[in-house]
Amino acid sequence: MQTKHSHGHPSVSNHFSSVAKSGRAEFRAEAPGERVPGRSDRPVARMHALPAARVALVGLWLALALVGGAAAQPPPGLRPDVLGLLAGLRPAKAVVRAVKADAPDLFVELEERVRGWGYPFEAHTVRTEDGYLLTAHRIPRGRGGGGGGGGGETNAVGDGVAGTGARPPVILQHGMMACSEYFVLGGPDMAPALRLADAGYDVWMTNVRGNQFSKRHETLGRRDRRFWMFSWHEMGVYDIPAFIDYILNATQQAKLFHVGHSMGNSVFYVAMSMRPEYNAKIRLHVSLSPSIFFDGMKTGPFAVAVAYKNYLESVFNALPTYELLSKSDSMIVMVHLLCSEKAYFNKICAVAFSWLVGNLDLNNTTHLCLLFSRTGSSTSALVLLHFAQTIETGEFRQMDHGEKENLRRYGSPRPPAYPLANVTAPVLIFASAGDAIVTLEGVDRLVKILPNVVETKVIREKFFNHIDFVYHQRLNELVTEPALEVMARF
């Protein structure tokens, strides 16, 4: 039975097959004549022309093959014998041991890392309305600071938490195929989570359904295909409200701050537009590189997803559970062997990373291996597909399931647009001219629609890309300190 906020997916295979049968027109949310000229066509057309796109596609296939999936057909031009060898490749235990000895920092887990720097740490389980059991990581205070917070024990579902001091709570919400870990990797001098804790905030790093910390459900196992029947729509409708309610109850506060990076903004705006009563619970939302509109996108991974959409759908259909990027020691080893400072392919890794997220200083790439190893996390294939639809149509809409299924779900042949006018919570936006995914053009469009943008800050640094909003040598100066100044007014 459908509820007011429920838009579940009956089956991924049914969705993909309906797309394949209905053709290109049904996959798109708008007919070609209805689209704004040039909004998405230019970057997608460039994908077909760029050799880098072909390399990225092969890389995507290899990533899926290495971490638990296998494509039905390889990208054209890749020899089947080579493909088979790579698909079955797993590092030997001796190799894993050698890499752990050579680069132990890549294997340090989140809690150990945070506690090692002298911060308290807690893990909390949060239940959603549709049965997912999510994890929120809490840093209740800074090093040696006062305020609330307990001793770091993992609570049972629904339990209270130790310590409910007056420190204002703030949520840090990660982006696509990421997790809470990338908010701490920079250490006490750089990491947003640690800087906020030292500044007097009660920090909660939340993990949406499907990532490495949130792979549980009340009735579904992670190997059940039904577990993975979600896009970022469900994250917004269910996960974000669940986190907000849990944290406000735990801290005995009436409102909280919310910081989103990339998709962390997509899910926030879905939550506030579809469940507008939650706007009253937000003191301020800090929007770091909001992935809402992709106007003028300078290539990037999502444009590849659009250009090779049909191939990606066949890849997704071949996956046993529709899980993408399952994290493991094998993945960390592969990243180290390919992307470490001593690796033969280090510069290729850096160039590929720059192409994916924007300008990267190729003379300062020491952090790439750590970022790739620790922050990459699993999600559903539908998350990527939903973004591909958003880019292709140029609109921020619910997921397109084909005309027949759309009529059943939404009562219209096209999916409805999210009512962004409902987002009445105050919003502070950060954008960068060097971001290849979320451009200033796309941010400007968002600013004109949202009713309560208090300020927009544009970073003009040459080397400041999409991921630099969470890890950059000048992050404090360019993002964290300016954000804290505005937060102090709310």
C-alpha positions as CSV (number, residue, x, y, z in Angstrom):
1,M,0.0,0.0,0.0
2,Q,1.3,3.4,-0.9
3,T,1.4,6.1,1.8
4,K,1.7,9.8,1.4
5,H,5.5,9.7,1.6
6,S,6.0,6.2,0.1
7,H,7.3,5.8,-3.4
8,G,8.9,2.3,-3.2
9,H,10.4,0.5,-6.2
10,P,8.5,-2.8,-7.0
11,S,11.6,-4.2,-8.7
12,V,14.8,-2.9,-10.3
13,S,14.6,-5.5,-13.1
14,N,11.0,-4.5,-13.9
15,H,12.1,-0.8,-14.0
16,F,15.1,-1.5,-16.2
17,S,13.2,-3.7,-18.6
18,S,10.4,-1.1,-18.9
19,V,13.0,1.5,-19.8
20,A,14.5,-0.8,-22.4
21,K,11.2,-1.6,-24.0
22,S,9.8,1.9,-23.9
23,G,12.8,3.5,-25.4
24,R,14.6,6.8,-24.9
25,A,11.5,9.0,-24.7
26,E,10.1,7.2,-21.6
27,F,13.4,7.3,-19.8
28,R,13.4,11.1,-20.1
29,A,11.3,13.2,-17.9
30,E,10.8,15.8,-20.7
31,A,10.4,15.5,-24.4
32,P,13.3,17.0,-26.3
33,G,11.3,20.0,-27.4
34,E,10.4,20.9,-23.8
35,R,14.0,21.0,-22.5
36,V,16.0,24.2,-22.1
37,P,18.4,24.1,-25.1
38,G,22.0,23.2,-24.2
39,R,21.4,22.5,-20.5
40,S,22.5,18.9,-20.7
41,D,23.3,18.2,-24.3
42,R,26.7,19.8,-24.4
43,P,28.4,17.8,-21.6
44,V,26.8,14.5,-22.7
45,A,27.9,15.1,-26.3
46,R,31.4,15.7,-25.1
47,M,31.4,12.4,-23.3
48,H,31.2,10.5,-26.5
49,A,34.0,12.6,-28.0
50,L,36.5,12.4,-25.1
51,P,38.9,9.5,-24.8
52,A,38.8,10.0,-21.1
53,A,35.1,9.0,-21.1
54,R,36.1,5.6,-22.5
55,V,38.7,5.2,-19.9
56,A,36.3,6.1,-17.2
57,L,33.7,3.6,-18.4
58,V,36.3,0.8,-18.4
59,G,37.3,2.0,-14.9
60,L,33.7,1.8,-13.7
61,W,33.3,-1.7,-15.1
62,L,36.6,-2.8,-13.5
63,A,35.5,-1.3,-10.1
64,L,32.3,-3.1,-10.2
65,A,34.0,-6.4,-11.2
66,L,36.7,-6.1,-8.5
67,V,34.3,-5.3,-5.6
68,G,31.6,-7.7,-6.2
69,G,29.8,-7.2,-9.5
70,A,30.3,-8.4,-13.1
71,A,29.1,-6.7,-16.3
72,A,27.0,-8.6,-18.7
73,Q,29.1,-7.3,-21.6
74,P,32.5,-5.5,-21.4
75,P,33.0,-2.1,-22.9
76,P,33.8,-2.3,-26.6
77,G,37.5,-2.8,-27.3
78,L,38.5,-4.5,-24.1
79,R,39.7,-8.0,-24.8
80,P,37.6,-10.8,-23.2
81,D,40.6,-12.7,-21.9
82,V,42.1,-9.6,-20.2
83,L,38.6,-8.8,-18.9
84,G,38.2,-12.2,-17.4
85,L,41.6,-12.0,-15.7
86,L,40.8,-8.7,-14.1
87,A,37.3,-9.7,-13.1
88,G,38.6,-12.6,-11.1
89,L,41.5,-10.7,-9.6
90,R,41.8,-10.7,-5.8
91,P,44.9,-9.8,-3.9
92,A,46.6,-12.6,-2.0
93,K,46.7,-12.5,1.8
94,A,50.4,-11.8,1.6
95,V,49.7,-8.8,-0.6
96,V,47.2,-7.5,1.9
97,R,49.6,-7.9,4.7
98,A,52.3,-6.2,2.8
99,V,50.1,-3.2,2.0
100,K,48.9,-3.0,5.7
101,A,52.6,-2.8,6.7
102,D,53.4,-0.3,4.1
103,A,50.4,2.0,4.5
104,P,48.8,1.2,7.9
105,D,46.8,4.5,7.9
106,L,44.6,3.2,5.1
107,F,43.2,0.4,7.4
108,V,42.5,2.5,10.5
109,E,38.8,2.4,11.3
110,L,36.7,5.5,12.0
111,E,36.3,5.1,15.7
112,E,40.0,4.3,16.3
113,R,41.0,7.3,14.1
114,V,38.7,9.7,16.0
115,R,39.6,8.5,19.5
116,G,43.3,8.5,18.5
117,W,43.1,12.2,18.1
118,G,41.6,12.6,21.6
119,Y,37.9,13.0,20.7
120,P,35.0,11.1,22.2
121,F,33.0,8.9,19.8
122,E,29.6,7.3,19.8
123,A,27.7,5.1,17.3
124,H,23.9,5.3,17.3
125,T,21.3,3.1,15.5
126,V,18.4,5.0,13.9
127,R,15.3,3.3,12.7
128,T,13.4,4.6,9.6
129,E,9.7,4.4,9.0
130,D,10.3,1.8,6.3
131,G,12.5,-0.5,8.4
132,Y,16.1,0.5,7.6
133,L,18.5,0.6,10.5
134,L,20.9,3.4,10.0
135,T,24.1,4.5,11.8
136,A,24.8,8.0,13.1
137,H,28.3,8.7,14.4
138,R,28.5,11.3,17.1
139,I,31.4,13.4,18.3
140,P,29.7,15.2,21.3
141,R,32.5,17.6,22.2
142,G,36.0,18.6,21.2
143,R,39.3,17.5,22.7
144,G,39.2,18.1,26.4
145,G,36.2,20.4,26.0
146,G,33.0,20.5,28.1
147,G,29.5,19.9,27.0
148,G,27.3,16.8,26.7
149,G,28.1,13.4,25.5
150,G,28.8,10.0,26.8
151,G,31.5,7.4,26.8
152,G,31.1,6.1,23.3
153,E,29.0,3.0,23.6
154,T,26.9,1.8,20.7
155,N,23.3,2.1,21.7
156,A,20.4,-0.2,21.1
157,V,17.6,0.9,18.7
158,G,15.5,3.5,20.4
159,D,17.7,3.9,23.5
160,G,18.6,7.3,24.9
161,V,22.1,8.7,24.8
162,A,24.4,9.7,27.6
163,G,24.8,13.4,28.0
164,T,22.4,16.0,26.8
165,G,24.3,19.2,27.2
166,A,23.5,22.6,25.6
167,R,25.9,22.2,22.7
168,P,24.0,22.9,19.5
169,P,23.6,19.7,17.5
170,V,24.8,19.7,13.8
171,I,24.3,17.0,11.2
172,L,27.0,16.3,8.6
173,Q,25.5,14.5,5.7
174,H,27.8,12.8,3.2
175,G,27.5,12.6,-0.6
176,M,27.0,9.7,-3.1
177,M,29.0,6.6,-2.6
178,A,30.6,8.0,0.5
179,C,30.2,7.8,4.3
180,S,30.7,9.7,7.5
181,E,34.4,9.0,7.4
182,Y,35.4,11.7,5.0
183,F,34.3,14.4,7.5
184,V,37.2,13.4,9.8
185,L,40.1,12.3,7.5
186,G,41.8,15.7,7.5
187,G,42.5,15.4,11.2
188,P,42.0,18.0,13.9
189,D,43.5,20.9,11.9
190,M,41.3,20.4,8.8
191,A,38.4,17.9,9.2
192,P,35.0,19.6,9.3
193,A,33.6,17.3,12.0
194,L,36.5,17.9,14.3
195,R,36.7,21.6,13.7
196,L,33.0,21.9,14.5
197,A,33.4,19.8,17.7
198,D,36.3,22.0,18.9
199,A,34.1,25.1,18.1
200,G,31.5,23.9,20.6
201,Y,29.1,21.9,18.5
202,D,27.6,18.4,19.1
203,V,28.5,16.8,15.8
204,W,26.5,13.9,14.3
205,M,27.8,12.4,11.1
206,T,24.8,10.5,9.5
207,N,25.0,7.5,7.1
208,V,22.1,7.0,4.7
209,R,20.8,3.6,3.7
210,G,23.1,1.3,1.8
211,N,26.5,2.6,2.8
212,Q,29.0,0.6,4.7
213,F,27.6,1.7,8.1
214,S,23.9,1.4,7.2
215,K,23.4,-2.0,5.7
216,R,20.7,-3.3,8.0
217,H,17.0,-3.7,7.9
218,E,14.4,-5.1,10.3
219,T,13.3,-7.8,7.8
220,L,15.5,-7.7,4.8
221,G,19.1,-8.9,4.5
222,R,21.7,-7.0,2.5
223,R,21.8,-9.9,-0.1
224,D,18.1,-9.5,-0.8
225,R,17.5,-7.4,-3.9
226,R,14.6,-5.7,-2.2
227,F,17.0,-4.1,0.3
228,W,18.5,-2.1,-2.5
229,M,15.3,-0.8,-4.1
230,F,15.9,2.8,-3.3
231,S,17.3,6.0,-4.8
232,W,18.1,9.3,-3.1
233,H,14.3,9.9,-3.0
234,E,13.9,7.4,-0.2
235,M,16.9,8.8,1.6
236,G,15.3,12.2,1.7
237,V,11.7,11.1,2.5
238,Y,12.7,8.6,5.2
239,D,16.4,8.8,6.3
240,I,16.8,12.5,6.9
241,P,13.6,12.9,8.9
242,A,14.5,9.9,11.0
243,F,18.0,11.3,11.8
244,I,16.5,14.7,12.7
245,D,13.9,13.3,15.0
246,Y,16.4,10.9,16.7
247,I,19.0,13.6,17.3
248,L,16.6,16.2,18.6
249,N,15.2,13.7,21.0
250,A,18.6,12.6,22.1
251,T,19.9,16.1,22.7
252,Q,16.6,17.5,24.0
253,Q,16.9,20.4,21.5
254,A,14.1,21.9,19.4
255,K,16.3,22.6,16.3
256,L,19.6,21.6,14.8
257,F,22.0,22.7,12.1
258,H,22.4,20.6,9.0
259,V,25.4,20.5,6.7
260,G,25.2,18.6,3.4
261,H,27.9,17.9,0.8
262,S,26.9,17.0,-2.8
263,M,24.1,14.4,-2.6
264,G,23.8,15.3,1.1
265,N,22.0,18.4,-0.2
266,S,19.8,16.4,-2.7
267,V,18.4,14.3,0.2
268,F,18.0,17.4,2.4
269,Y,16.0,19.3,-0.2
270,V,13.9,16.2,-0.9
271,A,13.1,16.0,2.8
272,M,12.2,19.6,3.2
273,S,10.1,19.8,0.1
274,M,8.2,16.5,0.6
275,R,7.9,16.8,4.3
276,P,7.8,20.6,4.9
277,E,7.0,20.3,8.6
278,Y,10.7,19.5,9.1
279,N,11.7,23.0,8.0
280,A,10.8,24.2,11.5
281,K,13.4,21.9,13.0
282,I,16.3,23.4,11.1
283,R,18.3,26.4,12.4
284,L,20.4,26.7,9.3
285,H,21.3,24.4,6.4
286,V,24.8,24.8,5.0
287,S,24.8,23.6,1.4
288,L,28.3,22.6,0.2
289,S,28.3,22.1,-3.6
290,P,24.5,21.2,-3.8
291,S,23.8,18.5,-6.4
292,I,20.4,19.7,-7.5
293,F,20.9,21.2,-11.0
294,F,23.8,20.4,-13.3
295,D,23.5,23.2,-15.8
296,G,26.8,23.7,-17.7
297,M,28.3,20.6,-16.0
298,K,32.0,20.2,-17.1
299,T,32.0,16.5,-18.0
300,G,32.3,14.5,-14.7
301,P,31.0,11.1,-13.8
302,F,27.3,11.8,-14.0
303,A,27.6,13.0,-17.6
304,V,29.3,9.6,-18.3
305,A,26.3,7.9,-16.7
306,V,23.9,9.7,-19.0
307,A,26.0,9.2,-22.1
308,Y,26.4,5.4,-21.4
309,K,23.1,5.0,-19.7
310,N,21.9,2.0,-21.6
311,Y,25.2,0.2,-21.0
312,L,25.1,1.0,-17.3
313,E,21.6,-0.4,-17.1
314,S,22.8,-3.7,-18.5
315,V,25.6,-3.6,-15.9
316,F,23.2,-3.0,-13.1
317,N,20.9,-5.8,-14.3
318,A,23.9,-8.2,-14.1
319,L,24.7,-7.3,-10.5
320,P,23.4,-9.9,-8.0
321,T,22.0,-7.4,-5.5
322,Y,22.2,-4.0,-7.2
323,E,24.8,-3.0,-4.7
324,L,27.6,-0.7,-6.1
325,L,31.1,-0.4,-4.6
326,S,31.1,-2.8,-1.7
327,K,34.0,-1.8,0.5
328,S,36.6,-4.4,1.4
329,D,40.3,-4.8,2.2
330,S,40.7,-5.9,-1.5
331,M,39.4,-2.5,-2.6
332,I,41.8,-0.7,-0.3
333,V,44.8,-2.8,-1.6
334,M,43.8,-2.1,-5.2
335,V,43.6,1.7,-4.6
336,H,47.0,1.6,-2.9
337,L,48.7,-0.4,-5.7
338,L,47.3,2.0,-8.3
339,C,47.2,5.4,-6.7
340,S,49.7,5.6,-3.9
341,E,52.6,8.1,-4.2
342,K,54.9,5.2,-5.1
343,A,52.5,3.6,-7.6
344,Y,53.4,3.6,-11.3
345,F,49.9,4.8,-12.2
346,N,49.8,7.6,-9.6
347,K,49.6,10.5,-12.0
348,I,47.0,8.7,-14.1
349,C,44.9,8.3,-10.9
350,A,45.4,12.0,-10.2
351,V,44.3,13.0,-13.7
352,A,41.3,10.7,-13.6
353,F,40.3,12.2,-10.2
354,S,40.7,15.7,-11.6
355,W,38.5,14.8,-14.6
356,L,35.8,13.4,-12.3
357,V,35.5,16.2,-9.7
358,G,37.3,19.3,-11.1
359,N,40.6,21.1,-10.9
360,L,43.3,19.2,-8.9
361,D,46.8,20.4,-8.1
362,L,48.8,17.6,-9.6
363,N,51.7,18.6,-7.5
364,N,49.8,17.9,-4.3
365,T,48.2,14.4,-4.6
366,T,49.3,12.7,-1.4
367,H,45.8,12.6,0.0
368,L,44.2,10.8,-3.0
369,C,45.0,7.3,-1.8
370,L,43.6,8.0,1.6
371,L,40.4,9.5,0.2
372,F,39.8,6.7,-2.3
373,S,40.5,4.0,0.3
374,R,38.5,5.3,3.2
375,T,35.6,7.3,1.8
376,G,34.3,5.1,-1.0
377,S,31.2,3.3,0.1
378,S,28.3,1.3,-1.3
379,T,25.0,2.5,-2.6
380,S,22.2,1.3,-4.8
381,A,22.4,1.4,-8.6
382,L,19.1,3.3,-8.5
383,V,20.9,6.3,-6.9
384,L,23.2,6.7,-9.9
385,L,20.3,6.1,-12.3
386,H,18.2,8.8,-10.6
387,F,21.1,11.3,-11.0
388,A,21.4,10.3,-14.6
389,Q,17.8,11.2,-15.1
390,T,18.2,14.5,-13.3
391,I,21.1,15.5,-15.6
392,E,19.4,14.3,-18.8
393,T,16.1,16.2,-18.1
394,G,17.7,19.2,-16.4
395,E,15.0,19.0,-13.7
396,F,14.9,18.0,-10.0
397,R,12.2,15.4,-10.2
398,Q,11.2,12.1,-8.6
399,M,12.4,9.0,-10.3
400,D,11.1,8.1,-13.8
401,H,9.9,4.5,-14.0
402,G,8.4,4.7,-17.5
403,E,5.0,6.0,-18.4
404,K,2.9,3.0,-17.3
405,E,4.5,2.8,-13.8
406,N,4.6,6.6,-13.5
407,L,0.8,6.7,-14.0
408,R,0.4,4.1,-11.3
409,R,2.7,5.8,-8.8
410,Y,2.2,9.5,-9.5
411,G,-1.1,9.7,-11.5
412,S,0.8,11.3,-14.4
413,P,3.0,10.0,-17.3
414,R,5.9,12.1,-16.0
415,P,7.4,12.1,-12.5
416,P,6.5,15.2,-10.4
417,A,9.1,17.9,-9.7
418,Y,10.1,18.4,-6.1
419,P,8.4,21.5,-4.8
420,L,11.6,23.4,-3.8
421,A,9.4,26.4,-2.8
422,N,8.6,24.3,0.3
423,V,12.2,24.6,1.5
424,T,11.7,27.5,3.9
425,A,14.6,26.7,6.3
426,P,17.4,29.2,6.0
427,V,20.1,28.1,3.7
428,L,23.8,29.1,3.3
429,I,25.3,27.9,0.0
430,F,29.0,27.4,-0.9
431,A,30.0,26.8,-4.5
432,S,33.3,26.7,-6.4
433,A,34.3,27.9,-9.8
434,G,36.6,24.8,-10.0
435,D,33.8,22.3,-9.4
436,A,33.3,20.1,-12.5
437,I,30.1,18.5,-11.2
438,V,28.1,21.4,-9.6
439,T,28.8,24.5,-11.5
440,L,28.1,28.1,-10.6
441,E,25.4,28.1,-13.3
442,G,23.5,25.3,-11.6
443,V,23.9,26.9,-8.2
444,D,22.6,30.2,-9.5
445,R,19.5,28.5,-10.8
446,L,18.9,26.9,-7.3
447,V,19.4,30.2,-5.5
448,K,16.7,31.8,-7.6
449,I,14.2,29.1,-6.7
450,L,14.8,28.6,-2.9
451,P,12.8,31.1,-0.9
452,N,15.2,31.6,2.1
453,V,18.9,31.7,0.9
454,V,20.6,33.9,3.5
455,E,24.0,34.0,1.6
456,T,25.9,32.4,-1.2
457,K,29.7,32.2,-1.0
458,V,31.7,31.5,-4.2
459,I,35.2,30.1,-4.0
460,R,37.4,31.4,-6.8
461,E,40.5,29.3,-6.1
462,K,41.9,27.6,-9.2
463,F,42.4,24.3,-7.4
464,F,39.2,23.7,-5.4
465,N,37.1,20.9,-6.8
466,H,33.9,19.0,-5.8
467,I,35.6,16.9,-3.1
468,D,37.7,19.8,-1.7
469,F,34.6,20.9,0.3
470,V,35.5,18.1,2.8
471,Y,39.3,17.8,2.3
472,H,41.6,20.7,1.3
473,Q,44.6,22.3,2.9
474,R,42.7,25.7,3.0
475,L,39.4,24.3,4.0
476,N,39.2,26.2,7.3
477,E,39.9,29.5,5.6
478,L,37.6,29.0,2.6
479,V,34.7,27.0,4.1
480,T,34.7,26.1,7.7
481,E,35.4,29.5,9.3
482,P,33.0,31.4,7.0
483,A,30.3,28.8,7.8
484,L,30.9,29.1,11.5
485,E,30.5,32.9,11.3
486,V,27.1,32.6,9.7
487,M,26.0,29.7,12.0
488,A,26.7,31.9,15.0
489,R,23.9,34.2,13.9
490,F,21.3,31.4,14.1
